[in-house]
Amino acid sequence: MLPLPSRAALLPAASLALCSSPLAADGRICVVTRRSGTFVLDAKPEFRQLARRQLASDSSDLNASPAVCGGRIYPRSDERLCCAGAAKS
């Protein structure tokens, strides 16, 4: 089991309100925050942020652990259910 980085190491400049359990899949850790977006981290002992995703036009609060199905991730907010991931060919 890999230790998760501290909040301070994760995003020193962002105000975090974590709203779900981290999700580990495919060598990555997905951390969902209430209003600062979703952060994708490398699932290795040393900290490495791979991506940050946030919908600019969405002011709703994410408030649950995301679901994963068929290679896609489904985060839920207080207003909608979103889908992220590659379309199947």
N, C-alpha and C positions, 0 to 999 in steps of 0.2 A: 504494500500500500504506500502510495506516495503522499508526502505531507503537502497540504495546500499552503501557498504563501499567505502571509498575514495581510490584513486589509491595507495596512500602510505600504507594504511592498507591492500590493496589487495595483493600486491607483492612488498615489499620493496626492494628486491634484483634484480628484473627483470626490464629491460627497457621495458616499455609498449608502444605499439602503438595500441591503441584500434581502430578497424576498422569497428565495427558494433554495433548495439544496443544490450544490454543484452537480453537474451532469458529466460523467466521463464516458466517452465513446470515441472509437477510432483514433486513439493516441492523443486525444485532446480533452480539455476540461472546459466546459461551458458554464460561465457564472452570470446569472441574470440579476440585474439590479432593478429597483423599482422605477427609477427615472433616468439613470445614466447609461442605459443601453445594456447590451449583452457583450461580454468579453469572452474571447476564445484564447485559452492558454495551452501551451505545450505541456503534455502530461509527463514531464521529466522533473527530476529533483531540482534543477536550476530554473529560476523563474524566466519565462519568455512569453510575452504577450504576442499572439499571432494576429489577432483582429479585434476590432470593436465595431459593433453594429448597433445603429440606432436609427429609427425612422424619424426623419426631420419633421414630417408633417403630423406626427402622432404625439399628442400631449397626454395620452392615457397612461395609467400606471400599470406596469407589469406586476402581477401579484400571485404568481403560482409557479411551481416547477414546470418546465416545459415537457411536453410529450415528444417522443421520437417514434417514427414509423416510416419504413421504406426509404431510409436515407434522408429523410426530411425532419426538421425540428419545428414544433408547433408551440410557440409561446402564447400565453393567454394574458390579456390585459383586462381591466375593468370595463372595457368597451368592445373588444373584438378578439377573435382568434386569428393569428397570423400563421403563415407557412414560409419556411426558408429551406432551401436546398435545391439541388440540381433536378431539373425535369428529366424524367426517364425517357430514353429513346426507344 
